[in-house]
Amino acid sequence: MKIHRSLFGGGGNAVENRKLLNFWARFTISVAQSVVFLALLYLLFFAEVRDTSRDFLNVLLGAFVAGNSKSIDYWFKDKKDAEHSEGKK
């Protein structure tokens, strides 16, 4: 029996499908977070913004730096994740 495995799940066993869908969800969230971060940088340094809004942009940028560091840690830090060992016996 030949099992068709697609890029977004739908083939194979349920554990592998869930791992693949979790990857794509995390990837999409990371890309969206990076796009918002770049938009905030653009607004802060290149757009005409009132002084009161500039203070708010600084606060938002600080929050996104913390969020991006968590996202970078997820993708590049070595970790022992229970999800990776799931299904192995």
PDB file with one MODEL, atoms N, CA, C and O in Angstrom:
MODEL        1
ATOM      1  N   MET A   1       0.842  -1.170   0.000  1.00  0.00           N
ATOM      2  CA  MET A   1       0.000   0.000   0.000  1.00  0.00           C
ATOM      3  C   MET A   1       0.894   1.243   0.000  1.00  0.00           C
ATOM      4  O   MET A   1       1.780   1.370   0.845  1.00  0.00           O
ATOM      5  N   LYS A   2       0.668   2.143  -0.931  1.00  0.00           N
ATOM      6  CA  LYS A   2       1.444   3.370  -1.024  1.00  0.00           C
ATOM      7  C   LYS A   2       0.699   4.495  -0.303  1.00  0.00           C
ATOM      8  O   LYS A   2      -0.476   4.741  -0.575  1.00  0.00           O
ATOM      9  N   ILE A   3       1.390   5.177   0.619  1.00  0.00           N
ATOM     10  CA  ILE A   3       0.788   6.273   1.385  1.00  0.00           C
ATOM     11  C   ILE A   3       1.290   7.581   0.806  1.00  0.00           C
ATOM     12  O   ILE A   3       2.497   7.809   0.717  1.00  0.00           O
ATOM     13  N   HIS A   4       0.361   8.436   0.413  1.00  0.00           N
ATOM     14  CA  HIS A   4       0.710   9.749  -0.122  1.00  0.00           C
ATOM     15  C   HIS A   4       0.868  10.714   1.047  1.00  0.00           C
ATOM     16  O   HIS A   4      -0.073  10.930   1.810  1.00  0.00           O
ATOM     17  N   ARG A   5       2.050  11.289   1.184  1.00  0.00           N
ATOM     18  CA  ARG A   5       2.305  12.273   2.243  1.00  0.00           C
ATOM     19  C   ARG A   5       2.379  13.655   1.605  1.00  0.00           C
ATOM     20  O   ARG A   5       3.195  13.912   0.720  1.00  0.00           O
ATOM     21  N   SER A   6       1.518  14.522   2.073  1.00  0.00           N
ATOM     22  CA  SER A   6       1.515  15.869   1.524  1.00  0.00           C
ATOM     23  C   SER A   6       2.275  16.808   2.439  1.00  0.00           C
ATOM     24  O   SER A   6       2.635  16.445   3.558  1.00  0.00           O
ATOM     25  N   LEU A   7       2.514  18.004   1.964  1.00  0.00           N
ATOM     26  CA  LEU A   7       3.262  19.006   2.709  1.00  0.00           C
ATOM     27  C   LEU A   7       2.495  19.519   3.923  1.00  0.00           C
ATOM     28  O   LEU A   7       3.105  19.944   4.904  1.00  0.00           O
ATOM     29  N   PHE A   8       1.176  19.485   3.866  1.00  0.00           N
ATOM     30  CA  PHE A   8       0.352  20.023   4.945  1.00  0.00           C
ATOM     31  C   PHE A   8      -0.379  18.939   5.731  1.00  0.00           C
ATOM     32  O   PHE A   8      -1.386  19.233   6.376  1.00  0.00           O
ATOM     33  N   GLY A   9       0.083  17.728   5.696  1.00  0.00           N
ATOM     34  CA  GLY A   9      -0.572  16.648   6.416  1.00  0.00           C
ATOM     35  C   GLY A   9      -1.566  15.943   5.509  1.00  0.00           C
ATOM     36  O   GLY A   9      -1.603  16.193   4.304  1.00  0.00           O
ATOM     37  N   GLY A  10      -2.362  15.073   6.082  1.00  0.00           N
ATOM     38  CA  GLY A  10      -3.382  14.389   5.300  1.00  0.00           C
ATOM     39  C   GLY A  10      -2.976  12.993   4.884  1.00  0.00           C
ATOM     40  O   GLY A  10      -3.815  12.227   4.411  1.00  0.00           O
ATOM     41  N   GLY A  11      -1.718  12.644   5.046  1.00  0.00           N
ATOM     42  CA  GLY A  11      -1.254  11.303   4.744  1.00  0.00           C
ATOM     43  C   GLY A  11      -0.457  10.791   5.925  1.00  0.00           C
ATOM     44  O   GLY A  11      -0.026  11.572   6.773  1.00  0.00           O
ATOM     45  N   GLY A  12      -0.264   9.517   5.984  1.00  0.00           N
ATOM     46  CA  GLY A  12       0.517   8.979   7.091  1.00  0.00           C
ATOM     47  C   GLY A  12      -0.322   8.819   8.342  1.00  0.00           C
ATOM     48  O   GLY A  12      -1.551   8.789   8.278  1.00  0.00           O
ATOM     49  N   ASN A  13       0.341   8.716   9.472  1.00  0.00           N
ATOM     50  CA  ASN A  13      -0.405   8.507  10.721  1.00  0.00           C
ATOM     51  C   ASN A  13      -0.763   9.833  11.371  1.00  0.00           C
ATOM     52  O   ASN A  13      -0.301  10.893  10.949  1.00  0.00           O
ATOM     53  N   ALA A  14      -1.587   9.760  12.395  1.00  0.00           N
ATOM     54  CA  ALA A  14      -2.122  10.969  13.024  1.00  0.00           C
ATOM     55  C   ALA A  14      -1.049  11.780  13.740  1.00  0.00           C
ATOM     56  O   ALA A  14      -1.103  13.009  13.740  1.00  0.00           O
ATOM     57  N   VAL A  15      -0.077  11.110  14.349  1.00  0.00           N
ATOM     58  CA  VAL A  15       0.981  11.826  15.076  1.00  0.00           C
ATOM     59  C   VAL A  15       1.825  12.642  14.108  1.00  0.00           C
ATOM     60  O   VAL A  15       2.134  13.801  14.385  1.00  0.00           O
ATOM     61  N   GLU A  16       2.198  12.057  12.984  1.00  0.00           N
ATOM     62  CA  GLU A  16       2.991  12.782  11.980  1.00  0.00           C
ATOM     63  C   GLU A  16       2.198  13.938  11.391  1.00  0.00           C
ATOM     64  O   GLU A  16       2.751  15.013  11.158  1.00  0.00           O
ATOM     65  N   ASN A  17       0.914  13.731  11.147  1.00  0.00           N
ATOM     66  CA  ASN A  17       0.080  14.830  10.626  1.00  0.00           C
ATOM     67  C   ASN A  17       0.018  15.985  11.609  1.00  0.00           C
ATOM     68  O   ASN A  17       0.120  17.145  11.209  1.00  0.00           O
ATOM     69  N   ARG A  18      -0.147  15.684  12.892  1.00  0.00           N
ATOM     70  CA  ARG A  18      -0.217  16.732  13.898  1.00  0.00           C
ATOM     71  C   ARG A  18       1.106  17.467  14.016  1.00  0.00           C
ATOM     72  O   ARG A  18       1.121  18.689  14.168  1.00  0.00           O
ATOM     73  N   LYS A  19       2.218  16.744  13.948  1.00  0.00           N
ATOM     74  CA  LYS A  19       3.538  17.387  13.995  1.00  0.00           C
ATOM     75  C   LYS A  19       3.716  18.331  12.814  1.00  0.00           C
ATOM     76  O   LYS A  19       4.230  19.439  12.966  1.00  0.00           O
ATOM     77  N   LEU A  20       3.288  17.888  11.642  1.00  0.00           N
ATOM     78  CA  LEU A  20       3.427  18.712  10.441  1.00  0.00           C
ATOM     79  C   LEU A  20       2.541  19.954  10.515  1.00  0.00           C
ATOM     80  O   LEU A  20       2.974  21.051  10.164  1.00  0.00           O
ATOM     81  N   LEU A  21       1.312  19.779  10.968  1.00  0.00           N
ATOM     82  CA  LEU A  21       0.417  20.932  11.095  1.00  0.00           C
ATOM     83  C   LEU A  21       0.906  21.891  12.177  1.00  0.00           C
ATOM     84  O   LEU A  21       0.783  23.106  12.018  1.00  0.00           O
ATOM     85  N   ASN A  22       1.456  21.372  13.273  1.00  0.00           N
ATOM     86  CA  ASN A  22       2.042  22.238  14.306  1.00  0.00           C
ATOM     87  C   ASN A  22       3.214  23.036  13.750  1.00  0.00           C
ATOM     88  O   ASN A  22       3.369  24.215  14.066  1.00  0.00           O
ATOM     89  N   PHE A  23       4.044  22.396  12.917  1.00  0.00           N
ATOM     90  CA  PHE A  23       5.154  23.110  12.298  1.00  0.00           C
ATOM     91  C   PHE A  23       4.644  24.275  11.461  1.00  0.00           C
ATOM     92  O   PHE A  23       5.145  25.392  11.584  1.00  0.00           O
ATOM     93  N   TRP A  24       3.653  24.026  10.613  1.00  0.00           N
ATOM     94  CA  TRP A  24       3.153  25.088   9.740  1.00  0.00           C
ATOM     95  C   TRP A  24       2.474  26.194  10.529  1.00  0.00           C
ATOM     96  O   TRP A  24       2.574  27.364  10.157  1.00  0.00           O
ATOM     97  N   ALA A  25       1.785  25.849  11.613  1.00  0.00           N
ATOM     98  CA  ALA A  25       1.160  26.876  12.454  1.00  0.00           C
ATOM     99  C   ALA A  25       2.238  27.744  13.098  1.00  0.00           C
ATOM    100  O   ALA A  25       2.124  28.970  13.089  1.00  0.00           O
ATOM    101  N   ARG A  26       3.279  27.132  13.654  1.00  0.00           N
ATOM    102  CA  ARG A  26       4.360  27.896  14.281  1.00  0.00           C
ATOM    103  C   ARG A  26       5.110  28.728  13.257  1.00  0.00           C
ATOM    104  O   ARG A  26       5.498  29.860  13.544  1.00  0.00           O
ATOM    105  N   PHE A  27       5.320  28.184  12.067  1.00  0.00           N
ATOM    106  CA  PHE A  27       5.995  28.913  11.012  1.00  0.00           C
ATOM    107  C   PHE A  27       5.185  30.137  10.591  1.00  0.00           C
ATOM    108  O   PHE A  27       5.743  31.220  10.411  1.00  0.00           O
ATOM    109  N   THR A  28       3.877  29.970  10.433  1.00  0.00           N
ATOM    110  CA  THR A  28       3.008  31.072  10.031  1.00  0.00           C
ATOM    111  C   THR A  28       2.990  32.162  11.099  1.00  0.00           C
ATOM    112  O   THR A  28       3.060  33.347  10.772  1.00  0.00           O
ATOM    113  N   ILE A  29       2.899  31.778  12.359  1.00  0.00           N
ATOM    114  CA  ILE A  29       2.909  32.756  13.440  1.00  0.00           C
ATOM    115  C   ILE A  29       4.241  33.500  13.484  1.00  0.00           C
ATOM    116  O   ILE A  29       4.264  34.712  13.700  1.00  0.00           O
ATOM    117  N   SER A  30       5.342  32.793  13.282  1.00  0.00           N
ATOM    118  CA  SER A  30       6.662  33.436  13.293  1.00  0.00           C
ATOM    119  C   SER A  30       6.815  34.428  12.141  1.00  0.00           C
ATOM    120  O   SER A  30       7.367  35.512  12.323  1.00  0.00           O
ATOM    121  N   VAL A  31       6.328  34.059  10.961  1.00  0.00           N
ATOM    122  CA  VAL A  31       6.411  34.967   9.811  1.00  0.00           C
ATOM    123  C   VAL A  31       5.542  36.197  10.049  1.00  0.00           C
ATOM    124  O   VAL A  31       5.974  37.318   9.778  1.00  0.00           O
ATOM    125  N   ALA A  32       4.335  36.005  10.548  1.00  0.00           N
ATOM    126  CA  ALA A  32       3.446  37.143  10.822  1.00  0.00           C
ATOM    127  C   ALA A  32       4.050  38.064  11.875  1.00  0.00           C
ATOM    128  O   ALA A  32       3.973  39.287  11.752  1.00  0.00           O
ATOM    129  N   GLN A  33       4.646  37.485  12.902  1.00  0.00           N
ATOM    130  CA  GLN A  33       5.274  38.281  13.956  1.00  0.00           C
ATOM    131  C   GLN A  33       6.451  39.077  13.395  1.00  0.00           C
ATOM    132  O   GLN A  33       6.640  40.234  13.771  1.00  0.00           O
ATOM    133  N   SER A  34       7.232  38.490  12.517  1.00  0.00           N
ATOM    134  CA  SER A  34       8.361  39.195  11.919  1.00  0.00           C
ATOM    135  C   SER A  34       7.901  40.316  10.994  1.00  0.00           C
ATOM    136  O   SER A  34       8.531  41.372  10.945  1.00  0.00           O
ATOM    137  N   VAL A  35       6.815  40.101  10.265  1.00  0.00           N
ATOM    138  CA  VAL A  35       6.280  41.140   9.380  1.00  0.00           C
ATOM    139  C   VAL A  35       5.781  42.333  10.203  1.00  0.00           C
ATOM    140  O   VAL A  35       6.022  43.482   9.832  1.00  0.00           O
ATOM    141  N   VAL A  36       5.099  42.071  11.300  1.00  0.00           N
ATOM    142  CA  VAL A  36       4.622  43.158  12.157  1.00  0.00           C
ATOM    143  C   VAL A  36       5.813  43.904  12.770  1.00  0.00           C
ATOM    144  O   VAL A  36       5.789  45.130  12.871  1.00  0.00           O
ATOM    145  N   PHE A  37       6.844  43.173  13.174  1.00  0.00           N
ATOM    146  CA  PHE A  37       8.043  43.797  13.725  1.00  0.00           C
ATOM    147  C   PHE A  37       8.706  44.718  12.706  1.00  0.00           C
ATOM    148  O   PHE A  37       9.106  45.832  13.046  1.00  0.00           O
ATOM    149  N   LEU A  38       8.826  44.263  11.465  1.00  0.00           N
ATOM    150  CA  LEU A  38       9.417  45.095  10.413  1.00  0.00           C
ATOM    151  C   LEU A  38       8.544  46.315  10.115  1.00  0.00           C
ATOM    152  O   LEU A  38       9.064  47.394   9.833  1.00  0.00           O
ATOM    153  N   ALA A  39       7.220  46.148  10.176  1.00  0.00           N
ATOM    154  CA  ALA A  39       6.321  47.281   9.968  1.00  0.00           C
ATOM    155  C   ALA A  39       6.495  48.318  11.080  1.00  0.00           C
ATOM    156  O   ALA A  39       6.479  49.521  10.820  1.00  0.00           O
ATOM    157  N   LEU A  40       6.660  47.847  12.316  1.00  0.00           N
ATOM    158  CA  LEU A  40       6.894  48.782  13.424  1.00  0.00           C
ATOM    159  C   LEU A  40       8.218  49.524  13.257  1.00  0.00           C
ATOM    160  O   LEU A  40       8.299  50.721  13.534  1.00  0.00           O
ATOM    161  N   LEU A  41       9.247  48.820  12.809  1.00  0.00           N
ATOM    162  CA  LEU A  41      10.526  49.477  12.550  1.00  0.00           C
ATOM    163  C   LEU A  41      10.389  50.540  11.470  1.00  0.00           C
ATOM    164  O   LEU A  41      10.941  51.634  11.593  1.00  0.00           O
ATOM    165  N   TYR A  42       9.651  50.217  10.410  1.00  0.00           N
ATOM    166  CA  TYR A  42       9.432  51.186   9.340  1.00  0.00           C
ATOM    167  C   TYR A  42       8.711  52.424   9.871  1.00  0.00           C
ATOM    168  O   TYR A  42       9.114  53.554   9.595  1.00  0.00           O
ATOM    169  N   LEU A  43       7.643  52.198  10.637  1.00  0.00           N
ATOM    170  CA  LEU A  43       6.893  53.330  11.187  1.00  0.00           C
ATOM    171  C   LEU A  43       7.749  54.182  12.108  1.00  0.00           C
ATOM    172  O   LEU A  43       7.628  55.407  12.113  1.00  0.00           O
ATOM    173  N   LEU A  44       8.610  53.547  12.884  1.00  0.00           N
ATOM    174  CA  LEU A  44       9.413  54.277  13.850  1.00  0.00           C
ATOM    175  C   LEU A  44      10.496  55.121  13.184  1.00  0.00           C
ATOM    176  O   LEU A  44      10.750  56.252  13.598  1.00  0.00           O
ATOM    177  N   PHE A  45      11.134  54.569  12.152  1.00  0.00           N
ATOM    178  CA  PHE A  45      12.295  55.252  11.574  1.00  0.00           C
ATOM    179  C   PHE A  45      12.044  55.970  10.258  1.00  0.00           C
ATOM    180  O   PHE A  45      12.790  56.894   9.933  1.00  0.00           O
ATOM    181  N   PHE A  46      11.038  55.597   9.490  1.00  0.00           N
ATOM    182  CA  PHE A  46      10.893  56.162   8.147  1.00  0.00           C
ATOM    183  C   PHE A  46       9.586  56.894   7.906  1.00  0.00           C
ATOM    184  O   PHE A  46       9.482  57.635   6.928  1.00  0.00           O
ATOM    185  N   ALA A  47       8.586  56.717   8.755  1.00  0.00           N
ATOM    186  CA  ALA A  47       7.284  57.341   8.520  1.00  0.00           C
ATOM    187  C   ALA A  47       7.132  58.596   9.391  1.00  0.00           C
ATOM    188  O   ALA A  47       7.774  58.735  10.433  1.00  0.00           O
ATOM    189  N   GLU A  48       6.279  59.482   8.937  1.00  0.00           N
ATOM    190  CA  GLU A  48       5.945  60.676   9.714  1.00  0.00           C
ATOM    191  C   GLU A  48       4.952  60.267  10.794  1.00  0.00           C
ATOM    192  O   GLU A  48       3.825  59.877  10.488  1.00  0.00           O
ATOM    193  N   VAL A  49       5.369  60.354  12.064  1.00  0.00           N
ATOM    194  CA  VAL A  49       4.525  59.940  13.181  1.00  0.00           C
ATOM    195  C   VAL A  49       4.567  61.036  14.241  1.00  0.00           C
ATOM    196  O   VAL A  49       5.617  61.622  14.502  1.00  0.00           O
ATOM    197  N   ARG A  50       3.416  61.305  14.845  1.00  0.00           N
ATOM    198  CA  ARG A  50       3.371  62.304  15.915  1.00  0.00           C
ATOM    199  C   ARG A  50       4.205  61.828  17.105  1.00  0.00           C
ATOM    200  O   ARG A  50       4.442  60.631  17.268  1.00  0.00           O
ATOM    201  N   ASP A  51       4.643  62.766  17.926  1.00  0.00           N
ATOM    202  CA  ASP A  51       5.500  62.429  19.068  1.00  0.00           C
ATOM    203  C   ASP A  51       4.809  61.492  20.056  1.00  0.00           C
ATOM    204  O   ASP A  51       5.441  60.580  20.589  1.00  0.00           O
ATOM    205  N   THR A  52       3.528  61.706  20.300  1.00  0.00           N
ATOM    206  CA  THR A  52       2.820  60.827  21.238  1.00  0.00           C
ATOM    207  C   THR A  52       2.709  59.412  20.673  1.00  0.00           C
ATOM    208  O   THR A  52       2.803  58.434  21.414  1.00  0.00           O
ATOM    209  N   SER A  53       2.513  59.310  19.389  1.00  0.00           N
ATOM    210  CA  SER A  53       2.453  57.986  18.757  1.00  0.00           C
ATOM    211  C   SER A  53       3.830  57.342  18.713  1.00  0.00           C
ATOM    212  O   SER A  53       3.942  56.119  18.783  1.00  0.00           O
ATOM    213  N   ARG A  54       4.865  58.139  18.598  1.00  0.00           N
ATOM    214  CA  ARG A  54       6.232  57.611  18.577  1.00  0.00           C
ATOM    215  C   ARG A  54       6.566  56.921  19.901  1.00  0.00           C
ATOM    216  O   ARG A  54       7.239  55.890  19.912  1.00  0.00           O
ATOM    217  N   ASP A  55       6.100  57.486  21.010  1.00  0.00           N
ATOM    218  CA  ASP A  55       6.298  56.839  22.309  1.00  0.00           C
ATOM    219  C   ASP A  55       5.596  55.484  22.357  1.00  0.00           C
ATOM    220  O   ASP A  55       6.148  54.501  22.851  1.00  0.00           O
ATOM    221  N   PHE A  56       4.386  55.451  21.842  1.00  0.00           N
ATOM    222  CA  PHE A  56       3.636  54.195  21.796  1.00  0.00           C
ATOM    223  C   PHE A  56       4.342  53.176  20.895  1.00  0.00           C
ATOM    224  O   PHE A  56       4.392  51.990  21.221  1.00  0.00           O
ATOM    225  N   LEU A  57       4.879  53.629  19.776  1.00  0.00           N
ATOM    226  CA  LEU A  57       5.621  52.726  18.883  1.00  0.00           C
ATOM    227  C   LEU A  57       6.864  52.158  19.573  1.00  0.00           C
ATOM    228  O   LEU A  57       7.206  50.993  19.371  1.00  0.00           O
ATOM    229  N   ASN A  58       7.532  52.967  20.374  1.00  0.00           N
ATOM    230  CA  ASN A  58       8.689  52.471  21.123  1.00  0.00           C
ATOM    231  C   ASN A  58       8.299  51.362  22.092  1.00  0.00           C
ATOM    232  O   ASN A  58       9.014  50.370  22.233  1.00  0.00           O
ATOM    233  N   VAL A  59       7.173  51.535  22.751  1.00  0.00           N
ATOM    234  CA  VAL A  59       6.699  50.502  23.681  1.00  0.00           C
ATOM    235  C   VAL A  59       6.342  49.224  22.911  1.00  0.00           C
ATOM    236  O   VAL A  59       6.711  48.125  23.324  1.00  0.00           O
ATOM    237  N   LEU A  60       5.628  49.373  21.801  1.00  0.00           N
ATOM    238  CA  LEU A  60       5.273  48.202  20.986  1.00  0.00           C
ATOM    239  C   LEU A  60       6.512  47.497  20.443  1.00  0.00           C
ATOM    240  O   LEU A  60       6.575  46.268  20.409  1.00  0.00           O
ATOM    241  N   LEU A  61       7.476  48.272  20.027  1.00  0.00           N
ATOM    242  CA  LEU A  61       8.706  47.687  19.504  1.00  0.00           C
ATOM    243  C   LEU A  61       9.433  46.892  20.590  1.00  0.00           C
ATOM    244  O   LEU A  61       9.960  45.813  20.316  1.00  0.00           O
ATOM    245  N   GLY A  62       9.466  47.406  21.799  1.00  0.00           N
ATOM    246  CA  GLY A  62      10.073  46.677  22.907  1.00  0.00           C
ATOM    247  C   GLY A  62       9.364  45.364  23.182  1.00  0.00           C
ATOM    248  O   GLY A  62      10.006  44.353  23.467  1.00  0.00           O
ATOM    249  N   ALA A  63       8.039  45.377  23.097  1.00  0.00           N
ATOM    250  CA  ALA A  63       7.275  44.145  23.306  1.00  0.00           C
ATOM    251  C   ALA A  63       7.561  43.137  22.194  1.00  0.00           C
ATOM    252  O   ALA A  63       7.670  41.940  22.456  1.00  0.00           O
ATOM    253  N   PHE A  64       7.680  43.609  20.973  1.00  0.00           N
ATOM    254  CA  PHE A  64       7.942  42.694  19.872  1.00  0.00           C
ATOM    255  C   PHE A  64       9.364  42.162  19.886  1.00  0.00           C
ATOM    256  O   PHE A  64       9.605  41.063  19.387  1.00  0.00           O
ATOM    257  N   VAL A  65      10.305  42.899  20.436  1.00  0.00           N
ATOM    258  CA  VAL A  65      11.668  42.377  20.581  1.00  0.00           C
ATOM    259  C   VAL A  65      11.641  41.160  21.506  1.00  0.00           C
ATOM    260  O   VAL A  65      12.291  40.153  21.225  1.00  0.00           O
ATOM    261  N   ALA A  66      10.899  41.250  22.598  1.00  0.00           N
ATOM    262  CA  ALA A  66      10.780  40.110  23.513  1.00  0.00           C
ATOM    263  C   ALA A  66      10.087  38.936  22.823  1.00  0.00           C
ATOM    264  O   ALA A  66      10.503  37.788  22.978  1.00  0.00           O
ATOM    265  N   GLY A  67       9.048  39.220  22.075  1.00  0.00           N
ATOM    266  CA  GLY A  67       8.344  38.148  21.353  1.00  0.00           C
ATOM    267  C   GLY A  67       9.203  37.506  20.286  1.00  0.00           C
ATOM    268  O   GLY A  67       9.187  36.287  20.114  1.00  0.00           O
ATOM    269  N   ASN A  68       9.957  38.334  19.563  1.00  0.00           N
ATOM    270  CA  ASN A  68      10.837  37.784  18.529  1.00  0.00           C
ATOM    271  C   ASN A  68      11.960  36.956  19.137  1.00  0.00           C
ATOM    272  O   ASN A  68      12.394  35.974  18.535  1.00  0.00           O
ATOM    273  N   SER A  69      12.434  37.330  20.309  1.00  0.00           N
ATOM    274  CA  SER A  69      13.490  36.527  20.929  1.00  0.00           C
ATOM    275  C   SER A  69      12.961  35.148  21.309  1.00  0.00           C
ATOM    276  O   SER A  69      13.684  34.158  21.200  1.00  0.00           O
ATOM    277  N   LYS A  70      11.712  35.072  21.752  1.00  0.00           N
ATOM    278  CA  LYS A  70      11.105  33.769  22.043  1.00  0.00           C
ATOM    279  C   LYS A  70      10.948  32.948  20.767  1.00  0.00           C
ATOM    280  O   LYS A  70      11.188  31.740  20.766  1.00  0.00           O
ATOM    281  N   SER A  71      10.551  33.595  19.700  1.00  0.00           N
ATOM    282  CA  SER A  71      10.396  32.902  18.429  1.00  0.00           C
ATOM    283  C   SER A  71      11.743  32.397  17.903  1.00  0.00           C
ATOM    284  O   SER A  71      11.836  31.276  17.403  1.00  0.00           O
ATOM    285  N   ILE A  72      12.770  33.214  18.016  1.00  0.00           N
ATOM    286  CA  ILE A  72      14.111  32.807  17.583  1.00  0.00           C
ATOM    287  C   ILE A  72      14.627  31.666  18.449  1.00  0.00           C
ATOM    288  O   ILE A  72      15.249  30.734  17.941  1.00  0.00           O
ATOM    289  N   ASP A  73      14.372  31.733  19.755  1.00  0.00           N
ATOM    290  CA  ASP A  73      14.748  30.626  20.635  1.00  0.00           C
ATOM    291  C   ASP A  73      14.073  29.331  20.214  1.00  0.00           C
ATOM    292  O   ASP A  73      14.701  28.272  20.232  1.00  0.00           O
ATOM    293  N   TYR A  74      12.808  29.401  19.836  1.00  0.00           N
ATOM    294  CA  TYR A  74      12.105  28.185  19.428  1.00  0.00           C
ATOM    295  C   TYR A  74      12.769  27.567  18.197  1.00  0.00           C
ATOM    296  O   TYR A  74      12.978  26.355  18.144  1.00  0.00           O
ATOM    297  N   TRP A  75      13.097  28.392  17.221  1.00  0.00           N
ATOM    298  CA  TRP A  75      13.605  27.852  15.957  1.00  0.00           C
ATOM    299  C   TRP A  75      15.074  27.445  16.033  1.00  0.00           C
ATOM    300  O   TRP A  75      15.470  26.498  15.354  1.00  0.00           O
ATOM    301  N   PHE A  76      15.888  28.116  16.823  1.00  0.00           N
ATOM    302  CA  PHE A  76      17.322  27.886  16.751  1.00  0.00           C
ATOM    303  C   PHE A  76      17.959  27.312  18.011  1.00  0.00           C
ATOM    304  O   PHE A  76      19.130  26.934  17.971  1.00  0.00           O
ATOM    305  N   LYS A  77      17.248  27.232  19.112  1.00  0.00           N
ATOM    306  CA  LYS A  77      17.823  26.722  20.345  1.00  0.00           C
ATOM    307  C   LYS A  77      17.646  25.203  20.404  1.00  0.00           C
ATOM    308  O   LYS A  77      16.578  24.684  20.080  1.00  0.00           O
ATOM    309  N   ASP A  78      18.688  24.502  20.815  1.00  0.00           N
ATOM    310  CA  ASP A  78      18.573  23.058  20.999  1.00  0.00           C
ATOM    311  C   ASP A  78      17.686  22.800  22.203  1.00  0.00           C
ATOM    312  O   ASP A  78      17.849  23.408  23.260  1.00  0.00           O
ATOM    313  N   LYS A  79      16.756  21.896  22.023  1.00  0.00           N
ATOM    314  CA  LYS A  79      15.827  21.619  23.106  1.00  0.00           C
ATOM    315  C   LYS A  79      15.384  20.167  23.051  1.00  0.00           C
ATOM    316  O   LYS A  79      15.481  19.507  22.016  1.00  0.00           O
ATOM    317  N   LYS A  80      14.908  19.698  24.156  1.00  0.00           N
ATOM    318  CA  LYS A  80      14.306  18.379  24.200  1.00  0.00           C
ATOM    319  C   LYS A  80      12.808  18.604  24.282  1.00  0.00           C
ATOM    320  O   LYS A  80      12.282  18.983  25.329  1.00  0.00           O
ATOM    321  N   ASP A  81      12.136  18.372  23.189  1.00  0.00           N
ATOM    322  CA  ASP A  81      10.719  18.605  23.090  1.00  0.00           C
ATOM    323  C   ASP A  81       9.976  17.269  23.145  1.00  0.00           C
ATOM    324  O   ASP A  81      10.331  16.330  22.433  1.00  0.00           O
ATOM    325  N   ALA A  82       8.966  17.187  23.974  1.00  0.00           N
ATOM    326  CA  ALA A  82       8.208  15.942  24.097  1.00  0.00           C
ATOM    327  C   ALA A  82       7.550  15.571  22.777  1.00  0.00           C
ATOM    328  O   ALA A  82       7.325  14.391  22.509  1.00  0.00           O
ATOM    329  N   GLU A  83       7.240  16.564  21.948  1.00  0.00           N
ATOM    330  CA  GLU A  83       6.596  16.289  20.671  1.00  0.00           C
ATOM    331  C   GLU A  83       7.515  15.519  19.726  1.00  0.00           C
ATOM    332  O   GLU A  83       7.047  14.692  18.944  1.00  0.00           O
ATOM    333  N   HIS A  84       8.817  15.786  19.794  1.00  0.00           N
ATOM    334  CA  HIS A  84       9.742  15.109  18.886  1.00  0.00           C
ATOM    335  C   HIS A  84       9.933  13.647  19.248  1.00  0.00           C
ATOM    336  O   HIS A  84      10.195  12.824  18.371  1.00  0.00           O
ATOM    337  N   SER A  85       9.805  13.312  20.522  1.00  0.00           N
ATOM    338  CA  SER A  85       9.988  11.928  20.941  1.00  0.00           C
ATOM    339  C   SER A  85       8.665  11.159  20.936  1.00  0.00           C
ATOM    340  O   SER A  85       8.653   9.948  21.161  1.00  0.00           O
ATOM    341  N   GLU A  86       7.544  11.856  20.681  1.00  0.00           N
ATOM    342  CA  GLU A  86       6.258  11.197  20.679  1.00  0.00           C
ATOM    343  C   GLU A  86       6.167  10.213  19.509  1.00  0.00           C
ATOM    344  O   GLU A  86       6.607  10.512  18.399  1.00  0.00           O
ATOM    345  N   GLY A  87       5.620   9.095  19.759  1.00  0.00           N
ATOM    346  CA  GLY A  87       5.455   8.095  18.707  1.00  0.00           C
ATOM    347  C   GLY A  87       6.648   7.171  18.583  1.00  0.00           C
ATOM    348  O   GLY A  87       6.549   6.151  17.902  1.00  0.00           O
ATOM    349  N   LYS A  88       7.760   7.478  19.204  1.00  0.00           N
ATOM    350  CA  LYS A  88       8.948   6.619  19.187  1.00  0.00           C
ATOM    351  C   LYS A  88       8.891   5.704  20.391  1.00  0.00           C
ATOM    352  O   LYS A  88       8.578   6.144  21.497  1.00  0.00           O
ATOM    353  N   LYS A  89       9.183   4.474  20.189  1.00  0.00           N
ATOM    354  CA  LYS A  89       9.178   3.525  21.296  1.00  0.00           C
ATOM    355  C   LYS A  89      10.432   2.731  21.327  1.00  0.00           C
ATOM    356  O   LYS A  89      10.602   1.878  22.198  1.00  0.00           O
TER     357      LYS A  89
ENDMDL
END
